[in-house]
Every structure is written in structure tokens, then in C-alpha cells.
């Protein structure tokens, strides 16, 4: 096996990095995952993830975790409402569709993946600061003066990873869309009218360049995103909840009271300028030692088609199979084949995401055609 007697470092304990670790461990590889979070109890905040057949679900099946995913995930229909709180369209999940792309809480998915790994696979409180070649190995430097000597590095720690500069000059670009993420605990009590409007589905509302997407079933909380075009440097203190509420109430002042109830009930906000990594140029393959990228670290894209995590899990599936099936003579050959394939399907996913974003911001609800 290509990985025999090789120490592999995966940087980042997100779903893509952890799945990669699982897939390699199943084949006897020596894998360590380094994660900046303090410990396994650190809460991951954000919208749920829906894993797709043909990508995310295929990776979970290969990892032997697909049934566990189904047991934790919730099939969700769609409710479309206008800014006045009028329901335009409802689509429930029908029998036979419950396994198409059910939604899973990010913390539940991380726990599932961590529990599938050998003890002490993940080294917590390890923020990578630098890599350097030393005596035919990678010397990894982390905060708190920790180091590690590694044969093969896989960057899976998101769009701002420090690993990318060793592979490509591509830089992260702001797409022009900003997302305000909010969360309401006990939504049945705090915003009952909005909770009822969702009708146990994911709710979508769009008007005049503003898009709201809400999920009332995100691990006992209601999470939502408000999206709009704006300069990247939005002057808003997201730690000041009252200021963010005031901003939303002012920006969406013509929206119905049911939405204002949602904003006033929000206990936590986060600002997220959407970004992407251009994939129009081949990656540099003259690297001193084996190193590559998967997930957002490789192909960061906005969330408008639910492709980011799924394409990342497809990365993990393809790269792991290249490394363990015996079809390549060297690790470098396996990496090069994976990257050539990834740059094609990830570029298409970015294009589809842009197309979907354009449709979702339309005020004529034409995006409903994607729900037939």
C-alpha cells in the first residue's frame, strides 16, 4: 500500500477531514487529525447539512456510516412564503424521498464521525501556523509551540487554510453576497407565529434582493440565514445582538410582523461574507513532498446549492480510493489524479451554485421549479 509506514496529517476536524480519516483508517493507514478547536465539546454553529446521493452519501456509505446518518438526519420539505407572511408553496417529503437529502445537525455529524475513529486520532487545540520541509519530511508548527513530523499532509481546514500556499496561488474572493446567520432557542415559545409558518419545513422568502432561509429543526433550535448583496466590510458588531436586530428590522421594515418576531427572538448572530476560491488554473504539482487539499480548503463556494460539504466528501472518497486501491505507483500520482478530477467537478459545482443563487434571489419565485 502507498501509505505503508507513512504518517499522515489531516488539518481540520470538519466533516470532510474526519471522513477522510475514517476512510484511510479503514485501510490501516496511520492518520492524525489536527484541529484548532479546544476539544470535542466545542460547538459548531451553523445551518444543517444535507448529504446528497452521488457525493456525500456515497462517502458515508464507504465509511460504513450511512445508516447512522439516516438515523440522525431529518427529512425536510419546503415552505415558500412571501414577505407578507403568505404561503405561496408547500412541498412535503413524500414516502420514498426521506433518504434523498435529509438534514443533519453539524454537531451530530461531527460526533458520529469522531466516534468512528480510533481513540486519540484527533489532536485538539492544535492551530497550524506553518509548514516546512525538513530532512525529507513535513515539519508542522502549531500554536503553543507544538510540532509534528509528517510524511503526507492533507489540508481540510477551510477557506483560510495556511496549507493552500504550498500548492496554488489562488486566493479567496468575496462573491458580493453577505449572510447574517441567526439562531432562536425554544422557537415554539419565543417566535411561535414564525415557527408555525415554517410548518416543520425549511422556509424560504425572497423580496427585492433579500433572501431568508430558515430551518425550525436544527437540534432543538431554529436557525436561519438572511442573505443580501453588499460590500464585504459590513459595519455591524455581531456580538451586539440588539444592534443586529435593529439592522434587520430597518433593512426589512416592509416585511410582515411574523418575520420581525423572528429577529427579536434571536439569541445569537454571526456575519458571513460568502467567498469562493477560483478554480480556473491548474494547481502546481512541483511540490517537495506529498501535500494536497480537500473540502473548502480546495474549492470554497457559497452555500446556495448545498454543494460545499458534499463535494468535499466526494474529495475524501476519491482521494482515499486513489491512495488505497493500488492503482497508482506513488502518492504523488494518486494526488495528481485526484486533483485533476476534483478541479473539473468542483468547478461545475461552483457554477451550479452561482446559477442557483441567481434564481433564489429572484422575487418571482421562479426558483420553485427546482422543487418539483
C-alpha positions as a Markdown table, in Angstrom:
| # | Residue | x | y | z |
|---|---|---|---|---|
| 1 | Unk | 0.0 | 0.0 | 0.0 |
| 2 | Unk | 1.2 | 3.5 | -0.9 |
| 3 | Unk | 0.7 | 4.6 | 2.7 |
| 4 | Unk | 2.6 | 1.8 | 4.4 |
| 5 | Unk | 4.9 | 3.2 | 7.1 |
| 6 | Unk | 3.7 | 6.8 | 6.3 |
| 7 | Unk | 2.4 | 9.3 | 8.9 |
| 8 | Unk | -0.5 | 11.3 | 7.5 |
| 9 | Unk | -1.7 | 14.6 | 8.9 |
| 10 | Unk | -5.2 | 15.9 | 8.2 |
| 11 | Unk | -5.5 | 19.5 | 9.1 |
| 12 | Unk | -9.1 | 20.2 | 10.3 |
| 13 | Unk | -11.7 | 18.1 | 12.1 |
| 14 | Unk | -14.7 | 19.2 | 10.0 |
| 15 | Unk | -16.9 | 16.6 | 8.3 |
| 16 | Unk | -14.5 | 16.3 | 5.3 |
| 17 | Unk | -11.4 | 15.9 | 7.3 |
| 18 | Unk | -12.9 | 13.4 | 9.7 |
| 19 | Unk | -14.4 | 11.4 | 6.9 |
| 20 | Unk | -11.1 | 11.3 | 5.2 |
| 21 | Unk | -9.5 | 10.0 | 8.4 |
| 22 | Unk | -12.2 | 7.3 | 8.7 |
| 23 | Unk | -11.7 | 6.1 | 5.1 |
| 24 | Unk | -8.0 | 5.9 | 5.5 |
| 25 | Unk | -8.1 | 4.2 | 8.9 |
| 26 | Unk | -10.4 | 1.5 | 7.5 |
| 27 | Unk | -7.4 | 0.6 | 5.3 |
| 28 | Unk | -4.8 | 0.6 | 8.0 |
| 29 | Unk | -3.3 | 4.0 | 7.5 |
| 30 | Unk | -1.6 | 5.9 | 10.3 |
| 31 | Unk | -3.7 | 9.1 | 10.4 |
| 32 | Unk | -3.8 | 12.0 | 12.8 |
| 33 | Unk | -6.3 | 14.9 | 12.6 |
| 34 | Unk | -5.2 | 18.2 | 14.0 |
| 35 | Unk | -8.0 | 20.6 | 15.0 |
| 36 | Unk | -7.9 | 24.2 | 16.3 |
| 37 | Unk | -11.0 | 23.7 | 18.5 |
| 38 | Unk | -10.2 | 23.3 | 22.2 |
| 39 | Unk | -11.9 | 19.9 | 22.5 |
| 40 | Unk | -14.5 | 17.6 | 21.1 |
| 41 | Unk | -17.2 | 19.5 | 23.0 |
| 42 | Unk | -16.6 | 22.8 | 21.1 |
| 43 | Unk | -19.9 | 23.6 | 19.5 |
| 44 | Unk | -20.1 | 24.0 | 15.7 |
| 45 | Unk | -22.6 | 26.7 | 14.9 |
| 46 | Unk | -24.4 | 27.0 | 11.6 |
| 47 | Unk | -27.1 | 25.6 | 9.3 |
| 48 | Unk | -27.8 | 21.9 | 9.0 |
| 49 | Unk | -26.1 | 19.8 | 6.2 |
| 50 | Unk | -28.0 | 17.7 | 3.7 |
| 51 | Unk | -25.8 | 15.0 | 2.2 |
| 52 | Unk | -26.5 | 14.1 | -1.4 |
| 53 | Unk | -26.6 | 10.8 | -3.2 |
| 54 | Unk | -23.7 | 10.6 | -5.6 |
| 55 | Unk | -21.4 | 12.5 | -3.3 |
| 56 | Unk | -21.8 | 12.9 | 0.4 |
| 57 | Unk | -23.9 | 9.8 | 0.9 |
| 58 | Unk | -21.6 | 7.7 | -1.2 |
| 59 | Unk | -18.7 | 8.7 | 1.1 |
| 60 | Unk | -20.7 | 7.9 | 4.2 |
| 61 | Unk | -21.6 | 4.6 | 2.7 |
| 62 | Unk | -18.0 | 3.8 | 2.0 |
| 63 | Unk | -17.2 | 4.8 | 5.6 |
| 64 | Unk | -19.8 | 2.4 | 6.9 |
| 65 | Unk | -21.8 | 5.2 | 8.4 |
| 66 | Unk | -24.7 | 5.8 | 6.0 |
| 67 | Unk | -27.3 | 4.1 | 8.2 |
| 68 | Unk | -26.1 | 6.1 | 11.2 |
| 69 | Unk | -26.5 | 9.3 | 9.1 |
| 70 | Unk | -30.1 | 8.3 | 8.2 |
| 71 | Unk | -30.9 | 7.7 | 11.8 |
| 72 | Unk | -29.7 | 11.1 | 12.9 |
| 73 | Unk | -30.9 | 13.2 | 9.9 |
| 74 | Unk | -34.3 | 14.7 | 9.4 |
| 75 | Unk | -36.1 | 14.7 | 6.0 |
| 76 | Unk | -37.3 | 18.3 | 5.4 |
| 77 | Unk | -39.8 | 19.6 | 3.0 |
| 78 | Unk | -40.0 | 23.2 | 1.8 |
| 79 | Unk | -42.4 | 26.1 | 2.6 |
| 80 | Unk | -42.2 | 29.2 | 0.3 |
| 81 | Unk | -43.8 | 32.4 | 1.7 |
| 82 | Unk | -43.8 | 36.0 | 0.6 |
| 83 | Unk | -42.6 | 39.0 | 2.7 |
| 84 | Unk | -46.2 | 39.5 | 3.9 |
| 85 | Unk | -46.2 | 36.0 | 5.5 |
| 86 | Unk | -48.5 | 34.5 | 2.9 |
| 87 | Unk | -47.7 | 30.9 | 2.0 |
| 88 | Unk | -47.0 | 30.5 | -1.8 |
| 89 | Unk | -46.0 | 26.9 | -2.0 |
| 90 | Unk | -45.6 | 23.8 | 0.3 |
| 91 | Unk | -43.7 | 20.6 | -0.6 |
| 92 | Unk | -43.6 | 17.9 | 2.0 |
| 93 | Unk | -41.2 | 15.0 | 1.8 |
| 94 | Unk | -43.1 | 12.1 | 0.4 |
| 95 | Unk | -42.7 | 8.4 | 1.1 |
| 96 | Unk | -39.6 | 7.2 | -0.8 |
| 97 | Unk | -37.9 | 10.6 | -0.7 |
| 98 | Unk | -36.9 | 10.5 | 3.0 |
| 99 | Unk | -33.4 | 9.3 | 2.1 |
| 100 | Unk | -32.8 | 11.8 | -0.7 |
| 101 | Unk | -31.1 | 14.5 | 1.3 |
| 102 | Unk | -32.2 | 14.6 | 4.9 |
| 103 | Unk | -30.8 | 17.4 | 7.1 |
| 104 | Unk | -28.3 | 16.7 | 9.9 |
| 105 | Unk | -27.0 | 19.0 | 12.7 |
| 106 | Unk | -23.3 | 19.7 | 12.3 |
| 107 | Unk | -22.5 | 18.7 | 15.9 |
| 108 | Unk | -24.3 | 15.4 | 15.5 |
| 109 | Unk | -22.4 | 14.7 | 12.3 |
| 110 | Unk | -19.1 | 15.6 | 13.9 |
| 111 | Unk | -19.8 | 13.3 | 16.9 |
| 112 | Unk | -20.8 | 10.4 | 14.6 |
| 113 | Unk | -17.5 | 10.7 | 12.7 |
| 114 | Unk | -15.3 | 11.1 | 15.8 |
| 115 | Unk | -16.9 | 8.1 | 17.4 |
| 116 | Unk | -16.0 | 6.1 | 14.2 |
| 117 | Unk | -12.3 | 6.8 | 14.6 |
| 118 | Unk | -9.6 | 5.2 | 16.8 |
| 119 | Unk | -9.1 | 6.8 | 20.2 |
| 120 | Unk | -6.8 | 9.9 | 20.1 |
| 121 | Unk | -7.0 | 10.2 | 16.3 |
| 122 | Unk | -7.9 | 13.9 | 16.8 |
| 123 | Unk | -5.4 | 16.2 | 18.5 |
| 124 | Unk | -7.4 | 19.1 | 19.8 |
| 125 | Unk | -6.2 | 22.7 | 20.5 |
| 126 | Unk | -3.8 | 22.5 | 17.5 |
| 127 | Unk | -3.9 | 25.5 | 15.3 |
| 128 | Unk | -1.5 | 25.1 | 12.4 |
| 129 | Unk | 0.8 | 28.1 | 11.9 |
| 130 | Unk | 3.5 | 26.9 | 9.5 |
| 131 | Unk | 4.8 | 24.0 | 7.4 |
| 132 | Unk | 8.3 | 23.5 | 6.3 |
| 133 | Unk | 10.3 | 20.7 | 4.6 |
| 134 | Unk | 13.0 | 19.2 | 6.9 |
| 135 | Unk | 15.0 | 16.1 | 6.1 |
| 136 | Unk | 12.5 | 14.7 | 3.7 |
| 137 | Unk | 9.5 | 15.2 | 6.0 |
| 138 | Unk | 7.0 | 17.9 | 6.7 |
| 139 | Unk | 7.6 | 19.7 | 10.0 |
| 140 | Unk | 4.3 | 21.1 | 11.2 |
| 141 | Unk | 4.2 | 24.0 | 13.6 |
| 142 | Unk | 1.2 | 24.7 | 15.8 |
| 143 | Unk | 0.4 | 27.4 | 18.3 |
| 144 | Unk | 1.6 | 26.7 | 21.9 |
| 145 | Unk | 5.0 | 25.6 | 20.4 |
| 146 | Unk | 3.7 | 22.2 | 19.4 |
| 147 | Unk | 5.3 | 20.4 | 16.4 |
| 148 | Unk | 4.8 | 17.2 | 14.4 |
| 149 | Unk | 6.8 | 15.4 | 11.8 |
| 150 | Unk | 4.7 | 14.0 | 8.9 |
| 151 | Unk | 5.1 | 12.3 | 5.6 |
| 152 | Unk | 1.9 | 13.4 | 3.9 |
| 153 | Unk | -0.3 | 16.5 | 4.7 |
| 154 | Unk | -3.9 | 16.9 | 3.7 |
| 155 | Unk | -5.4 | 20.3 | 4.3 |
| 156 | Unk | -9.1 | 20.2 | 5.2 |
| 157 | Unk | -9.4 | 23.2 | 7.5 |
| 158 | Unk | -11.5 | 25.6 | 5.4 |
| 159 | Unk | -11.1 | 28.5 | 3.1 |
| 160 | Unk | -8.5 | 30.4 | 5.1 |
| 161 | Unk | -6.1 | 27.4 | 5.4 |
| 162 | Unk | -2.4 | 28.0 | 5.5 |
| 163 | Unk | -1.8 | 24.8 | 3.5 |
| 164 | Unk | -3.0 | 26.3 | 0.2 |
| 165 | Unk | 0.0 | 28.5 | -0.5 |
| 166 | Unk | 2.2 | 25.4 | -0.8 |
| 167 | Unk | 0.0 | 24.2 | -3.7 |
| 168 | Unk | -1.6 | 27.1 | -5.6 |
| 169 | Unk | -1.5 | 30.9 | -5.8 |
| 170 | Unk | -5.3 | 31.0 | -5.9 |
| 171 | Unk | -6.7 | 33.4 | -3.4 |
| 172 | Unk | -10.1 | 33.6 | -1.7 |
| 173 | Unk | -12.5 | 36.1 | -3.3 |
| 174 | Unk | -15.6 | 37.7 | -1.9 |
| 175 | Unk | -18.7 | 36.9 | -4.1 |
| 176 | Unk | -20.7 | 40.0 | -3.2 |
| 177 | Unk | -23.3 | 38.3 | -1.0 |
| 178 | Unk | -23.4 | 38.7 | 2.8 |
| 179 | Unk | -25.2 | 36.3 | 5.1 |
| 180 | Unk | -26.4 | 37.1 | 8.6 |
| 181 | Unk | -26.9 | 33.8 | 10.5 |
| 182 | Unk | -29.3 | 33.8 | 13.4 |
| 183 | Unk | -30.4 | 31.2 | 16.0 |
| 184 | Unk | -33.5 | 31.0 | 18.2 |
| 185 | Unk | -33.7 | 28.6 | 21.1 |
| 186 | Unk | -37.1 | 27.3 | 22.1 |
| 187 | Unk | -38.7 | 28.8 | 18.9 |
| 188 | Unk | -42.1 | 27.2 | 19.7 |
| 189 | Unk | -42.2 | 29.7 | 22.7 |
| 190 | Unk | -40.2 | 32.6 | 21.5 |
| 191 | Unk | -41.4 | 33.1 | 17.9 |
| 192 | Unk | -44.5 | 30.8 | 17.7 |
| 193 | Unk | -46.0 | 32.5 | 14.7 |
| 194 | Unk | -42.9 | 32.2 | 12.6 |
| 195 | Unk | -42.4 | 28.6 | 13.8 |
| 196 | Unk | -45.9 | 27.8 | 12.7 |
| 197 | Unk | -45.4 | 29.5 | 9.4 |
| 198 | Unk | -42.5 | 27.1 | 8.7 |
| 199 | Unk | -44.9 | 24.2 | 9.1 |
| 200 | Unk | -42.0 | 21.9 | 10.1 |
| 201 | Unk | -40.3 | 22.6 | 6.7 |
| 202 | Unk | -37.4 | 24.7 | 5.6 |
| 203 | Unk | -38.9 | 28.1 | 4.9 |
| 204 | Unk | -37.7 | 30.4 | 2.1 |
| 205 | Unk | -38.7 | 34.0 | 1.5 |
| 206 | Unk | -37.3 | 36.4 | -1.1 |
| 207 | Unk | -38.1 | 40.0 | -1.9 |
| 208 | Unk | -36.2 | 42.9 | -3.5 |
| 209 | Unk | -32.7 | 41.2 | -3.3 |
| 210 | Unk | -33.2 | 39.9 | 0.3 |
| 211 | Unk | -33.4 | 36.1 | 0.9 |
| 212 | Unk | -34.4 | 34.4 | 4.1 |
| 213 | Unk | -33.9 | 30.6 | 4.6 |
| 214 | Unk | -34.9 | 29.1 | 8.0 |
| 215 | Unk | -34.8 | 25.6 | 9.5 |
| 216 | Unk | -37.0 | 25.1 | 12.5 |
| 217 | Unk | -35.4 | 21.7 | 13.4 |
| 218 | Unk | -31.8 | 22.3 | 14.0 |
| 219 | Unk | -31.2 | 20.2 | 17.1 |
| 220 | Unk | -33.9 | 21.9 | 19.2 |
| 221 | Unk | -33.2 | 25.3 | 17.8 |
| 222 | Unk | -34.4 | 27.3 | 14.8 |
| 223 | Unk | -31.5 | 28.5 | 12.6 |
| 224 | Unk | -31.8 | 30.9 | 9.8 |
| 225 | Unk | -29.9 | 33.0 | 7.2 |
| 226 | Unk | -30.7 | 36.4 | 5.8 |
| 227 | Unk | -28.8 | 37.0 | 2.6 |
| 228 | Unk | -28.3 | 40.1 | 0.5 |
| 229 | Unk | -25.7 | 41.9 | -1.7 |
| 230 | Unk | -23.4 | 44.3 | 0.0 |
| 231 | Unk | -19.8 | 45.4 | 0.2 |
| 232 | Unk | -17.7 | 42.9 | 2.2 |
| 233 | Unk | -16.9 | 45.3 | 5.0 |
| 234 | Unk | -20.4 | 45.4 | 6.6 |
| 235 | Unk | -20.2 | 47.8 | 9.6 |
| 236 | Unk | -22.0 | 45.7 | 12.1 |
| 237 | Unk | -21.0 | 44.4 | 15.5 |
| 238 | Unk | -22.4 | 40.8 | 15.6 |
| 239 | Unk | -21.6 | 40.4 | 19.3 |
| 240 | Unk | -24.2 | 43.2 | 19.9 |
| 241 | Unk | -27.4 | 41.3 | 19.4 |
| 242 | Unk | -29.6 | 44.4 | 19.8 |
| 243 | Unk | -27.7 | 46.2 | 17.0 |
| 244 | Unk | -28.1 | 43.3 | 14.6 |
| 245 | Unk | -31.8 | 43.1 | 15.4 |
| 246 | Unk | -32.2 | 46.8 | 14.7 |
| 247 | Unk | -30.3 | 46.4 | 11.4 |
| 248 | Unk | -32.6 | 43.6 | 10.2 |
| 249 | Unk | -35.8 | 45.4 | 11.3 |
| 250 | Unk | -34.7 | 48.5 | 9.4 |
| 251 | Unk | -33.5 | 46.6 | 6.3 |
| 252 | Unk | -36.7 | 44.5 | 6.1 |
| 253 | Unk | -39.1 | 47.1 | 7.5 |
| 254 | Unk | -41.7 | 46.3 | 4.9 |
| 255 | Unk | -41.8 | 42.6 | 5.9 |
| 256 | Unk | -44.6 | 41.2 | 8.0 |
| 257 | Unk | -44.5 | 41.2 | 11.8 |
| 258 | Unk | -44.1 | 37.4 | 11.7 |
| 259 | Unk | -40.5 | 37.9 | 10.5 |
| 260 | Unk | -39.9 | 40.7 | 12.9 |
| 261 | Unk | -40.9 | 38.4 | 15.7 |
| 262 | Unk | -38.2 | 36.0 | 14.5 |
| 263 | Unk | -35.5 | 38.7 | 14.5 |
| 264 | Unk | -36.5 | 40.0 | 18.0 |
| 265 | Unk | -36.3 | 36.4 | 19.4 |
| 266 | Unk | -32.8 | 35.7 | 18.1 |
| 267 | Unk | -30.2 | 35.0 | 20.8 |
| 268 | Unk | -27.1 | 34.7 | 18.7 |
| 269 | Unk | -25.9 | 36.2 | 15.4 |
| 270 | Unk | -23.0 | 35.7 | 13.1 |
| 271 | Unk | -21.9 | 37.6 | 10.0 |
| 272 | Unk | -20.6 | 35.6 | 7.0 |
| 273 | Unk | -19.3 | 37.2 | 3.8 |
| 274 | Unk | -19.7 | 34.5 | 1.2 |
| 275 | Unk | -16.4 | 33.6 | -0.6 |
| 276 | Unk | -15.0 | 31.3 | -3.2 |
| 277 | Unk | -11.7 | 30.0 | -4.5 |
| 278 | Unk | -11.2 | 30.3 | -8.2 |
| 279 | Unk | -10.5 | 27.0 | -9.9 |
| 280 | Unk | -9.6 | 28.3 | -13.4 |
| 281 | Unk | -5.9 | 27.4 | -13.2 |
| 282 | Unk | -4.2 | 24.0 | -12.7 |
| 283 | Unk | -2.5 | 23.5 | -9.4 |
| 284 | Unk | 1.2 | 23.5 | -9.1 |
| 285 | Unk | 2.4 | 19.9 | -8.9 |
| 286 | Unk | 6.1 | 20.6 | -8.3 |
| 287 | Unk | 5.9 | 20.1 | -4.5 |
| 288 | Unk | 8.8 | 19.0 | -2.4 |
| 289 | Unk | 6.7 | 16.4 | -0.5 |
| 290 | Unk | 3.2 | 14.9 | -0.7 |
| 291 | Unk | 0.5 | 17.5 | 0.1 |
| 292 | Unk | -3.0 | 18.3 | -1.1 |
| 293 | Unk | -6.3 | 20.0 | -0.2 |
| 294 | Unk | -9.8 | 18.7 | 0.2 |
| 295 | Unk | -13.1 | 20.4 | 1.0 |
| 296 | Unk | -13.5 | 24.1 | 1.5 |
| 297 | Unk | -9.7 | 24.4 | 1.6 |
| 298 | Unk | -9.6 | 23.3 | -2.0 |
| 299 | Unk | -12.8 | 24.8 | -3.5 |
| 300 | Unk | -14.6 | 27.1 | -1.1 |
| 301 | Unk | -18.0 | 28.1 | -2.5 |
| 302 | Unk | -21.2 | 29.8 | -1.3 |
| 303 | Unk | -24.0 | 27.6 | 0.2 |
| 304 | Unk | -26.7 | 28.3 | -2.3 |
| 305 | Unk | -26.8 | 24.7 | -3.8 |
| 306 | Unk | -25.7 | 22.7 | -0.7 |
| 307 | Unk | -22.7 | 21.6 | -2.6 |
| 308 | Unk | -19.7 | 22.6 | -0.4 |
| 309 | Unk | -19.8 | 19.7 | 2.1 |
| 310 | Unk | -21.0 | 17.2 | -0.4 |
| 311 | Unk | -18.2 | 18.0 | -2.9 |
| 312 | Unk | -15.7 | 17.9 | 0.0 |
| 313 | Unk | -16.9 | 14.4 | 1.0 |
| 314 | Unk | -16.6 | 13.4 | -2.7 |
| 315 | Unk | -13.0 | 14.6 | -2.5 |
| 316 | Unk | -12.3 | 12.4 | 0.5 |
| 317 | Unk | -13.9 | 9.4 | -1.2 |
| 318 | Unk | -11.9 | 9.8 | -4.5 |
| 319 | Unk | -8.6 | 10.7 | -2.8 |
| 320 | Unk | -8.8 | 7.8 | -0.3 |
| 321 | Unk | -9.6 | 5.3 | -3.1 |
| 322 | Unk | -6.6 | 6.6 | -5.1 |
| 323 | Unk | -4.4 | 6.0 | -2.1 |
| 324 | Unk | -5.5 | 2.6 | -1.0 |
| 325 | Unk | -6.7 | 0.7 | -4.1 |
| 326 | Unk | -3.3 | 0.1 | -5.7 |
| 327 | Unk | -3.9 | 1.8 | -9.0 |
| 328 | Unk | -1.0 | 4.3 | -8.7 |
| 329 | Unk | 2.7 | 3.8 | -8.3 |
| 330 | Unk | 3.3 | 6.8 | -6.0 |
| 331 | Unk | 1.4 | 9.0 | -3.6 |
| 332 | Unk | 2.2 | 11.9 | -5.9 |
| 333 | Unk | 0.5 | 10.1 | -8.8 |
| 334 | Unk | -2.6 | 9.4 | -6.7 |
| 335 | Unk | -2.8 | 13.1 | -5.6 |
| 336 | Unk | -2.4 | 14.4 | -9.2 |
| 337 | Unk | -5.2 | 12.2 | -10.5 |
| 338 | Unk | -7.5 | 13.3 | -7.7 |
| 339 | Unk | -6.7 | 17.0 | -8.2 |
| 340 | Unk | -7.3 | 16.8 | -12.0 |
| 341 | Unk | -10.7 | 15.2 | -11.4 |
| 342 | Unk | -11.6 | 17.5 | -8.5 |
| 343 | Unk | -10.9 | 20.7 | -10.4 |
| 344 | Unk | -13.4 | 19.6 | -13.0 |
| 345 | Unk | -16.3 | 18.6 | -10.8 |
| 346 | Unk | -15.7 | 21.3 | -8.2 |
| 347 | Unk | -15.7 | 24.0 | -10.9 |
| 348 | Unk | -19.0 | 22.7 | -12.1 |
| 349 | Unk | -20.4 | 22.8 | -8.6 |
| 350 | Unk | -19.3 | 26.4 | -8.2 |
| 351 | Unk | -21.1 | 27.2 | -11.5 |
| 352 | Unk | -24.2 | 25.5 | -10.4 |
| 353 | Unk | -24.1 | 27.3 | -7.1 |
| 354 | Unk | -23.9 | 30.6 | -8.8 |
| 355 | Unk | -26.8 | 29.7 | -11.1 |
| 356 | Unk | -28.8 | 28.6 | -8.1 |
| 357 | Unk | -28.0 | 31.8 | -6.2 |
| 358 | Unk | -29.2 | 33.9 | -9.1 |
| 359 | Unk | -32.5 | 32.1 | -9.2 |
| 360 | Unk | -33.0 | 32.2 | -5.4 |
| 361 | Unk | -32.8 | 35.9 | -5.3 |
| 362 | Unk | -35.5 | 36.4 | -7.9 |
| 363 | Unk | -38.7 | 37.8 | -6.5 |
| 364 | Unk | -41.0 | 35.9 | -8.9 |
| 365 | Unk | -40.4 | 32.7 | -7.0 |
| 366 | Unk | -39.2 | 31.0 | -10.2 |
| 367 | Unk | -36.7 | 29.0 | -8.0 |
| 368 | Unk | -39.7 | 26.8 | -7.1 |
| 369 | Unk | -39.0 | 24.9 | -10.3 |
| 370 | Unk | -36.1 | 23.3 | -8.5 |
| 371 | Unk | -38.5 | 21.7 | -6.1 |
| 372 | Unk | -40.7 | 19.8 | -8.5 |
